[in-house]
Amino acid sequence: MRRFKDFSFNGEFRDYQQRVLDNADHYLEDGKINIVAAPGSGKTILGLELIRRLNEPALILSPTVIIRQQWGARFIEYFLDGEPDKEAYVSYHLKSPACITSVTYQTLHAAMERLKNKEEDEGEVSTDSDFEEFDLINEIHRHGIKTICLDEAHHLKSQWQKSLEKFIEALKQEVKIISLTATPPYDSSDNDWKRYISMCGEIDEEIYVPELVKEHTLCPHQDYIFFNYPDKDELELVKEFRLRSANCVSSIIKNGLLDSLLESSQILVNYKEMTEVVLDNAEGFNALLCLAGYHGIDIPKKLIRLVCSNKKLPAFHLKYAEIAFRFVLEQPELFDYALVKELEYQLKQNRLIKRNQVCLQSDEEVNKVLVSSAGKLEGIRQITLSEYNQMRKKLRMVILTDYIRKELISVIGGDKSFGVIGTVPIFEAVRQSVGDRCDIGLLSGSLVIWPIKGIEKLRRIAASRNIIFTEKELKDTAYSEIIFKGSNREKVSLLTQAFEQGEVNILIGTSALLGEGWDSPCINSLIMASFVGSFVLSNQMRGRAIRTDKNNPDKTANIWHLVTVEPKLGFSDKIIEQLCAAAFYDNQVLVSDDYETLKRRFECFFAPAYQRDIIENGIERIEIVKPPFDSEGIKSINDEMLRLAADRTAMSEHWGKCLKDKDMFYIFDFDRIPDRVLPTRFLFINLMNMGILLALLTMCINMMISKMVVIGSLGIPQMLIAVGITLLIILGLIRVVMKILNFISPEKTVRTFCECILKTLMGMGEIHSPQPRLLVKAESHGMFIDCAIDNATVHEKNVFSNAVKELLTSINNPRYILIKTYSFIFWKKTDYSQSYACPSIIGVNKENAEILAGYLKKAGGFYQPCFTRNEKGKKLLTKCRRKSYINRNEIYIERKQRVGTL
């Protein structure tokens, strides 16, 4: 088998690629290198160079057939220049390995499970293999494959992931593993994160989008959101669901079922004896009491204080009815069984239980309709018209969606409206919007539409590639349907070339065909009308638009996200209107499942904030999305989005301003902590201590002065005692003042806690970096405090961030709790209001918990670590959860990332 020593990369590595390569030997000390690289960063080239340097035959695993082919194509193009027998170095079949063997995870799964394998690429069967008699591990050993490259390994179907883990385990330490991904599972569970790290290794390097823009590898770009309302039929579906949901809740309240459930639980009369049960189910009881309060049931104030963190019932919202009913169904032992079954029956009769989940606020079927709302066609019309008016023939727009809707092709050119969204409805909407001023193409696996005037040139390009097609004119339009003979891959390649040459200005396609692996650097506008794809796919789709174009050095890109918003609906029944209004229709809140999904996806999208000179992730940077969210407010937001998107020069200059003078590139991963972390009782008690000490100090000084007035009345021993007492009081006063200064403001409070956590983690060996730097800064508006550590690895930053989050969020069920004890002048007092959950990584044993308690003691007084896994500890945990000011304030810590410093 041929080796890699006789050839090398025929281009020049980018700075960030070279940085990874320079450190590769260090990263590979554990046999694994794990690189996170944004779409467009050239991670394929980076992976191939790492493989070449390891100088062993390699197996590359990819999620799709298209990406599988790309690995081989890139290797041949950039590493085998001048080689006479290029194809001999690359294989796409496990049964005939080469220097580079590139296959999909699906093929690996079939080989590991000894199955018949069939891969498809949007209708095109690419490979048929029978692995029933195939021994994969033996084949790997026989051909000397000692490098495994995993591309997006953690975003797999569960059975594929299990096969991959089984495969890696079978090879043990015999191979080196290269892991490459654009989207690491930072938001996954602890177990999923451990599985990812076990397979891929700790993250060694991250290459972010802003750095790539700074290096001119990606172009300046911005995300824009366009809101729309559902069409008439969709609104009727929404209204029917809202009415059904509100009617059901109203019926359960009116027919006495709620009263009976409360009575059977004994919560209203025996809550004192049920304290532990109540606190173990605080969210459920809180919601149930909220529903009872809305119904007008008298609830004891002590019970409200026990269940509700802010000592009062929350304002009614239908979400509390949903939580309450779910709680009753999941904890039937706390209620009468017959009543629980009656509640379940009523909910099922109203179709409000889906997949064993109570659904009063959100319905899966309704959400699917709204997410793919035909109302988005109007948004696409407005966006395409606005973008064309600004870019004219320079426009290279791609619109990606999920469905073809080929059966609607007869509607093109007519005057009928569409009740669904897909490539055909979008094509017709855009055609009607821009008319003959702009040329449009449609590209999908089973349907292609092209302008008639461009067919001859398309035919010439096809002839040079030996591609054959026929055409069928679409009635009353300037377009024809194109029917290809050949593979999807040839078709996509041909039409991509024509698109890049400007034969069409707008290309409409399916995310399945053009979403992942497809590359066309000329794209300068993208409308993501794809709704059912995963986050990984949406990130890949976005990555298509932000690549630089060698033919257009000044390229900028606009990325458009479409969001359906529910309008306020009118109901004739006042009670139903009240239920729905309280639950949904507040002009201060956007009611949109679409928007909630988009918010999660924006956590991995970096770009400049609209109104601040910072680059960060998260949807908060889109500052113009703000109340009121009525029809006028939504129109105003959309108009402002179109205005901003039209000024591409300003957007590009904003990138330059945000990245100016950043010679050293940093991405800070930080916690955003609400300013409510300030323990006011701590300050009050220590100020009282300081007052007492000041009073004593004043008395001592006055006594000494009054005695010294009479010469000789105070002897030397008495004088020394008085001075000693005075010094002790002064030292005590200084200690109290220092404690107060540590918690004098929310920013100081966060810094103090973070310093204690950082010292503890370093002492435990969880943070190995020699000089990690703590960064804490209050935001200008004073509502949040941002904290992070610098000069540490990605893993260490995550460990620190998670520990801070656990300490400063509501106490749930930690192994150890830290309880504050005050030292007064003459006595001590335990203050359960200042109790904290010991972070799980620290609370694995008592010794580590005591280390953290020791640092907290030095900073702010005595803290007692208490074990919660025995009878005494459970009672303490119950008391702390009830009284902790952290719980009462419902503090939630948000993870954020930003370019530069805090």
Secondary structure, DSSP 8 states (H G I E B T S, - for coil): ---STT---SS---HHHHHHHHTHHHHGGGSEEEEEE-TTS-HHHHHHHHHHHHTS-EEEEESSHHHHHHHHHHHHHHH-TT-TTGGGGEES-TTS--SEEEEEHHHHHHHHHT-EEEEEETTEEEEEEE-TT--HHHHHHHTT--EEEEESTTSS-HHHHHHHHHHHHHHGGGSEEEEEESS--TTS-HHHHHHHHHHH-S--EEE-HHHHHHTTSB--EEEEEEEE---HHHHHHHHHHHHHHHHHHHHHHHTTHHHHHHHHHTTTTSTTTTHHHHHHTHHHHHHHHHHHHHHT----HHHHHHH-TTSS-----HHHHHHHHHHHHH-GGGS-HHHHHHHHHHHHHTT-EETTEE-SS--HHHHHHHHT-TTHHHHHHHHHHHHHHHHGGG--EEEEES---GGGGGGTTSS---SS-SHHHHHHHHHHHHGGGS-EEEE-SS-EEEEGGGHHHHHHHHHHTT-EEEEEE-TTSSEEEEEEES-HHHHHHHHHHHHHTTS-SEEEEEHHHHTSS---TT--EEEEE--SS-HHHHHHHHHHHSB-BTTBTT--EEEEEEEE-------SSHHHHHHHHHHT--TTS---HHHHHHHHHGGG--EE-SSSS-EE-SGGG-TT--S--SHHHHHHHHHHHHHHHH-HHHHHHHHHHHHTT-SS--EEEEEEEEGGG--HHHHHHHHHHHHHHHHHHHHHHHHHHHHHHSTTSS-HHHHHHHHHHHHHHHHHHHHHHHHHHHTSSHHHHHHHHHHHHHHHHHHHTS---SS-EEEEEE-TTSSEEEEEEESS-HHHHHHHHHHHHHHTS---S-SEEEEEEEE-SS-EEEEEEEEEE--TTTTTSHHHHHHHHHHHHHHHSEEEEEE-SSHHHHHHHHHHHHH-HHHHTT---EEEEEES--
